Amino acid sequence: MNFFSQSLKKPDGRDLFLYSTRPIESGIVPTNPKHDAVTAKPEFRWHPFRGEWVAYASHRQNRTFLPPKDYSPLAVTKSSDFPTEMPAGDYEVAVFENLFPSLNTTTDPVAPSEIIANVPTRAAEGRCEVVVFTKDPDTSLGALPVERIRLILDVLAERTLALSRERSIRYVLPFENRGVEMGVTLHHPHSQLYAYPFVPPVPAKMLESMSAHYEKTGRGLFKDLIDSERKDGRRIIVDEELQTGEASALSFVPAFARYPYETWIAPSKPRAFLHELNDAERDSLARVLKKTILKHDALWNRPQPYLMILYQAPLDGAAHPEAHVHFEIYPPYRTKDRLKYLAGTELGGGMFVNDSVPEEKAAELRAAQEK
């Protein structure tokens, strides 16, 4: 799908990118909320027992928290007396640098590499962006037209490709938190994009397993998973290939799901990055993503809180035939009226206990009639 874009600079120097399926008018004036100067100098500290970096960003305690709809920084600017992150003008999707970033490349490090209590530290280099799906504060990703969801996929692909040109960036992780149960501080439909100077632990472990499988078999672990799930059929939620006979996207609850209603959405063919999908594959992925989110909502007759993550390959310049771009959705619910919280065995031991079986939850989602 062809789309139009504009690159602008906000008054405080942050980047702003506007996207639309129709031409964007010239003369749009970038805005940003009135605020005290934000000193964003996050840092990493090395966790010697887990073998991973931990980010510290105390300035984020001052970020906007659940404001009234009319005072949201993601609302469109209506008056110069109350400027927001979103300028007035005819566009559909906006992306801008986060005002309260956990990772930062625009300021000097808080300190050079040093040792604190035998713990190495370094500047938390990287980039945090906000992706605003729509100007409408009362809708959600699944309720948007499939054409808008397709545009959002194009935007995520374009931003990943742009960030891949930054030498310090090694992994781009887009994600959406929806609902206060998932820690949302702004209800306006949006996602975030974190660009790391290393591959974070979860995708690193996934890629390690995928690489080992590919080296052993010459096949993708994720593609083998898709083939086995299609052959079984009980955990499939939406599968366009069954309708069209062509390789298309699908969604399913994996047989090894750690959470009730955990759902994975992926293209059938192995692609390392979102930008490697062709037009037909992106169209199919947008349709399946919409249907799957609506099924989650229909199951509870209300917008379902969730965390949704997009996993891609690392940005290390190497080929990654083992990688398979896909979304993972994690809702918080254990049952229809009871929340699932991580407890001792999950947080303390890292061993998950699922109080249901994937076949049951996939059947519930498959039967839900999206509205």
N, C-alpha and C positions, 0 to 999 in steps of 0.2 A: 504494500500500500504506500502510495506517495504521501508525504506529509511535508509541511512547511515549518520552519523554525526561525527564531531570532535569538541572538546572543546579546545580552545587555549587562550593564554594570549598575548595581544598586548604589544609592548615595553613600553608603558606608564601605563600598568597594567590593562587596560580595558579588559573585556571578549569579545571573538570572537567565534562564533559558525558557523560551516560550515555544509551544508546539501546537499545531492545528492541522486538520485535514483540508482546510481552506486557507487561502493567502492571509497572512497576518499584516494588518495595517502598519504603516510606518508612523513614527511619532509617539509610540507608547512610552510613557514616562515611568521609569522604574521607581519603586518606593520601598521603604522599609519602616518597621514600627519605630516610634520614638522610644528611646531607651537610654539608660546610662551605658557608658562604654563597657563592652564585654571584653574582659581579658581572658582569652581562651588559650591557655597553655597547658593542655593535658599532658600527662606523662605515663610511660609504661614502667612497671616494676616486674622483675622476673620472679616467678613462683618456682623455687628450686625443687619442691616436692612433686608438683604436677607437670613441671617442665613446660611452662607456658607463660606468656605475658599477660599481665592484668593492667587495665587502663584506669587512670584516676583523673577525674574531671569535675572538681568541686564546684566550678562555676555553673554547672548545670542545675544546681539547687535553686537558682534564681530564674529558671525558665518558666514560661507561662503555664499555669495549671488549670485545666477545665474552666476556661472563661465562658461567660454568656455568649451565645451564638453571634450577637451583634458586635462583640468585642474580640472575636477570634482573630489572631494574626494571619489566618489562612483565608479569611473573608476578603472579597474584592474591595479595594480602597474606594470609598464613596466621598470622602471629604479630606482635604489637606490637613484638617484638624486631627484626624485619626487615620494616619497612613498605616497600611498593613504590608505584609510580604507580597501581596498580590496586586499588581497595578490594574487600573481600569484599562479596558481594551477588548478587542475581539480575538480571543485565543481559547484553546480548550484545556491544555495541560501545561503546568508550570513546574520548573525545577529550579531550586536555588540552594546555595550553601547554607547549611544550618547555622543559625545565630548562636547556638549553644552546642558546639561540636564536641564529640568524645575523641575525635581524631582531627588533627589540624596541620596544614602545610603553609598557612598564610602568616604565621608569626614565628618569631625566634623560639627555640626550645626553652622550656622552663629552666633547664639546667643542662650542661653538657653531661655526657655519660659519666656516672659516678657510682659509688657504692654506699648504700645506706644499710647499716646493720648486716653487712655481708650480702646484701641484695642488690644486684645490678639495676640501674635505672637508665632510661633513655627518653627522649622526646617522643610523644605519641603521634608520630607522623602518619598522615593519611588524609582522608577527606570524608566529610559527612554531608549528604545532600538530602533535601526534602522533595518528594515528588507529589504534587497536588493533582489528584485525578480529575477534579471538576470544580466549577465555581459553586455548585449546589451543596450546601452544608447538610442537607436533610436526606441525602441518598447514600448509597454504598457501592462498593466495587461491583458486586454481583448484580445490582439493580441497574447499572449503566448499560447503554446499548452495546451490543457486541462490537460495533465499529469503534467505540471509545476504548473498550478493553484492548482491541487490536492496536489502537494508537498507543496505549500505555505500554504494551509489549514492545512496540517500535522504539518508544522513548527509552525504556530500560536497556534495550539492545544498543541504542545509539550512545547512551551515557557510558555503558560498559566499554564500548569500543573506544570512546574518547579518553576514558581514564586509563585504558591499556597503554596509551602513548606516554603516560607519566612513568618515568623510570623507577620511581620509588614505590609504585603500586604493584602489589602481587596478587591481590584477590578482591573482587567486587561482590558484595553480598547485599542485594535488595531484600527488604522484608516489610511486611505490613502487620502492625498490631491493631486489632480492632476490638473495641470494648474496654471499659474500665477494668474488667477482670484481667485483662492482659496488659494493664499498665498504661493505657492511653492517657495522654495529657491534653490532647486536642481531638475533638470528635469529628472535625471536618475530614472527609475521606482523603487519605493520603498514605504514602509509604515513605520509608527512609532507605537510603543507600549508603552503606559503609564501604569505603575503599581502604584496604589494609596494606601495610608494608610487608606482610607475611600472610601465609595461608592459616586461617584460624583453626583451632584444634578439631572441631567437628568435621568440616569439609576435608581437612588434612587426613583424618582417619578414614573417611569414606573413600577418598582418592587412593589411599594406600591399599585398601581392600580391592578396589576396582583395578588398580594396576597389577596386583598379584594375580587376580583372576584372568586378566587379559594376557599376561605373560605366560600363564599356564595353559590357557585354552585357545587364545587367539580370538576370543569373543568378549563382548562387553558384558559385565556383570549385570548392569541394568537392563540391557536388551534380553538377556536370559531370564531375568525376573519378569519382564513384560510377557515374554513367550509362555512362561509357566503359569502366570496369573490368567492369561487368556485361555490357556488349555484347561485350567481348573474352572474358571468362570464365576465362582461363588463370591469373590471379593471385588469384582468389577462393579463400578458405579456408572460411569458413562464411557462408551467406547464407539467412536465414530467409524472405526474400521469395519465394525459389524454392519453398519448401515451403508457404507459407500464401497466396501471391498478394496479400498486403497489405504495405504499406510497413513494413518491419521493419529490424532492425540487420543489419550484415554485417561481416566482417573480410576483409582482403586484404593482399597484399604490393604496394605501389604500384609502378608501372612504373619509377619514378625512385628506388627505394629506394637509400639510401647504404650500408646495412648488409645483410649476408646475414640472412635471416629477419626483417628489419624488418617489423612488422605494424601496420596501422592498423585500429581498430574504431570504428564510427560508426553512429548512427541514419540511416535513409534520408532522412528529411526534415530540412531545415535548421533547427537550433535553436541559438540563441546560447549558452545555458547549460544545464547539466544539470537545473536546476530547471524549465526550460520543457518538458521531456519529459512527456508524459502517462503514465498508469499502464501502458498497453500497450507504449509505447515503452521505458519503463524495464525492464519485464519482458523484452522482447526483447533489450535491450542486456545485461542480466545473463546471460541464457542464452548469448548469443554470446561474451561475455567469458569465461565459464567454459569453454566448448568450445574456444575459441582457446588459452587458457592450457594446458589439458590436452593439446592437440595439440603444443604446444611441449615439454611434459614428456615425452610419449610418444615423441617423435622421438629422445630420448637415454636413455629409460628411467630418468630421474632428474629431480628438480626443475630446471628450466632457469633459470639466473640471467638477470636482465633488469633494465632500467630501464623503467618504464612511466609515462607522463606523461598527464595529462588537460588538454587545451587547451580554453579557453572564450573568451568575449568580454571586453573590458576593462570595468571598473566605472567608467565615466565619465558615466553617466546618459544617454548617447546610444543610439539604436537602432543595432543592428549586423546588418542583414539579410545581410551578406556572411559573417558568422561561422558556423561549423558545429562544435558541440561534438564532440570525438572523443578517443579514446585512441591513443597511439603506443607500441609495444613495441620496445625495442632490446636483443636478446640479444647477448652478447659473442662468440659462436662464429662462426668462419670456416668450419670444417668440423666433422665430428662429433668430432674429437679434437684440434683446434687452435684456440687462442684468437685472436680478432681484436683487435689493439691499434691505436690511432691512431698514425700515423707522420708523417714529415716533411710529406708533401703535405697531410695532413688538418689537423694541428696548426699547421704553419708556413704553409701556403698556403690552408687552408680549402677545398681541393678534394678531394673524397672519391674513393677508388678502391675499387670493389666487385669482389672476386675471384670473383664468381658473377653469374648473371643472375636477376632476380626470378622469372621463370617457373619455373625449376628449383626454387627454394626454396619457392615457393608450392605446387608439386606435391607436394613432400615433406611439407609441413605438412598439406595437404589429405588426403593418404593416411594420415597417422598416425591410429591408432585410440585415441581418448582412453579412459582407464580410469576 
